[in-house]
């Protein structure tokens, strides 16, 4: 299992590192367009913040399987902490889950699952995450959600994976003091570009979160399998040593019995 996890981990790492620059650039472009003063909010509801946040939508990304060390437990603990914080602030929470572990946890402890997705392939595409993005965007534009967040595990390296909370909707404009390099030129206009790419770039953010989680899962599973292998080898060594000691003790006792019998016969 360690060898299988290692092979999948290398492929997932290459995948997430290859797509991360594009996802980061897409988020930067969205933030840049959203801060332009002549953007028509009526045409772009996804950049229009709500005055009052009553219901929060959460996209929770976990694995379908266990045997990955603390991977699932860490992201579920982060999600539980954030949901508790939202409720303390008087906001309702609904969750869209990706992965059976997150769904099962919520159904046991807090039934707020609005939609669930499982069986995500190792190399998902936009087609795989399209239904997820559709639900998030439609729920936000129709007013069911006032804010949407993604809770997933961000891949740092093979031994470090970080549970992360990112705001997905509404798209927040870049801070005025933040300069974008390079300055973008939009044709025919920022409004037309935003209208065309807004959904697509939002889908990219969802897909990247899934990529990050998959790479983190396989890395955590490989490390867990390696630790299990080392623990099993250590247990085998310990048991072998215990067996050899017991066997040697048995042989020694038998020899002592033979020597004792021989001495008794000579004394007779």
N, C-alpha and C positions, 0 to 999 in steps of 0.2 A: 504493500500500500504506500510505503514511503516513496518508492521509485515512481509509481503512477502519479502520486501527488506532486513530485518534483517535476515530472515532465509537463503536467498541466500548469504548474506554477510558472515555469519558464515562459510558456506560451501566453499565459494571462498577463505576466509582467510586461512582455513585449507589447501586448495589445494596449494596456493601460498607459504605458509610457509614450506610445505612438500617438494616441488620441488625445492625451491631456493638453498639449499645446493648442490644439484646435478648439477644444472646449473652453479653455481659458480665454482665448482670443474672441470666441463667440460671446462669452459673458461680458468681455470688455466692450465689444461693439454695441451690445444691447444697452449697457449702462451709459455709454456715450450718447446714443440716440435718445435715450429716455430723458436725458438732462437738457436736451435742446429746447429753447423757449417756445418755438413755433410748432411743437408737436400737438396735434389735435387728439386730446384724450378720448373723445367720443369714438374715434376710429381705432383706438388702441386701448381697450379696457384693461389689458394685462399690466399696464404701467400706471394705472390709476389706483392709488391706495385708498382704503376704506377709512372713513372718519372714525368709526368704532369697530373694533375687532371682537366679534362675539363667538365665532367658530373658527377653529384652526384645523387645517388639513395637514396630515403628516404622511409622507411616503416613507415607509419603514422597509429597508432592504436588509434581509438576513439570508441565511442559507437554507436549502431544502433538507440538508443532512447535518448530523453532528460529527463527532470525532475530529473536531477542529480546535481543540483546546478551549480557550476562553473567547473565541471569536464571536459566537452568538450571544453568550452571556454579557459580554461587554457592551455590545450595541443595544441589547434589550435593556440593560441597566440605564444606559444613557436615555433611551426613549421613555422609560418609566419615570425617570427623574424630570424630564422635560414636560411630560403630560401632567404630572403632579403639579409642576410649577404653573402650567396653564390653568388648571382647575383652581388653584389657590388664587389666581388673578381673576377668576370669574368667567373664564372662557371655556366653551365646549371643545371637545377634541374628537375628530374622526380620523381613522387610519386606513390607508391603502397599503396592503402588505405585499412585498415581493419576497417569496420564500416561505416554506412551511413552518419553519421554526418561529418566526414572528407571528404568523397567524395562530399557531397552537398556543403560544404564550398569551396572546390577547384574549383568545376564547376561554382560556382557563382563568385569567385574572381580571380582565376588563373588556367586556364585549363591545368594542367600538369600531369593529371592522366594517368599513363601507364597501370595500372590494378587495379581492385577494388574487394574487398571481403566483403560480408555482411552475416548476419545471423549466426554468429559464436555461437556455443552452449555455455552454461554456463560452461561446463567442456570439453573443446576441447582436442583432442588427436593429436598425430603426424600425423595421417591421415588428420586431418582438416587443419593443417598448412603446410602440404607437398607441395601443389601447390604454396603457397606463397614462401617457401624456394626455390622451383625449379626456379621460375622466377628470384629471387634475385641472385642465384648462376649462372644460365645460362647467365643472362645479364652481370654479372661481368666477367665471364670467356670468353665471346665472345667480351668483350671490349665495350659494350654499356654503362656500368657504370665503372667509375674509382675508386669510393669509394661508400660504402653503409652504411647508418646510420639508426638506429631505433629511432623514437620519440614516446614515450609512457608515461604513467603515472605510476610511481613506487609506490607501496604500502608501506607506512611507518606504519601507524596505522589507526584506525577507523576514526580519524578526520584529519589526515595529509596524503595527496597524492601529490607526487612531479613529475611534468613534467620533463622527462629525455631524454637526447640524448646520445645514445651509438653507438660507431662505431662497425659495424658488419663485414665488409669486406674492405680491406684485413685484415686477422688475424694478429694482431701485436705481435711480439715476446716480451717476458718479458724483462724488463730492466736487463742489465748485473749484476747490484748490488743487484737485487732481488733474494733471495734464495728460492728455492722451497722445501717445506717440506711435505712429504718426497721426496728424490730424486727418480725419477721414473726409473724403469728398463723395457725396451720394448723388447718383443719377437714377431717375429724374428728380427725386427729392427724398429727404429723410423719412417723410411720412410714407411714401410709396415703398421704400425699402423695408421700413419697419413692418408694414402691413404684410409683406411677403415673407420675411425671414423670422418674424417673431415666434411663430409656432415652431418652426424648424429648429431655431436655436434653443428654444425651451426644451424641445425633445432631445437635443444634444446634451443638455445638462443632466437630464434624466438618464440617458444612455451612459454618460460618463460616470455617474454615481453607481450604476450597476457594474460597469467595468472595474471601478475601484473596489467594490465589494467582492467581486469574483477573484481578483488578484489577491486581495487580503485573505479570503477564505482558503484558497489553495496554499498560500504561504503558511497560514496558521495550521492547516491540516498537515503539511509536510513536516513542520516543526514538531507537531504533536505526535506524528507517527515516528519521527526520529527519537523523540524522548521515550515513547513507548518501547521502541526497539532496544534502546540503551537500558531502560529499566528491566526489560525481559532478559537481556544478556546478563545484567547484574544479578538478577534473581537466579538465573541458571548457574552462574558462578557460585553464588552463595549456597544453593541447594547441592551442587556438586561437591563443594567443600564439606558441607554437613554430612552428605552420604559417605564420602571418603573417610571422614573421622569416625562415623559409626561403624563402617566396615573394618577400619583398622582396629577399633576398640573390640569388635567381635573376634577378629583374628587373635588379638593379644589375649583375650579371655580364654579362647580355646587353647592357645599355647600354654597358658598358665595352668589350665586344667590337666593338660597332658604331662607337663613337668611335675605338677603336684602328684599325679597318679604314679609317675615313675619313681619319684622320691619315696612315696609310701610303700611301693613294692620292694625297693631296695632295703628300706628300714625293717620290713617284715623278714 
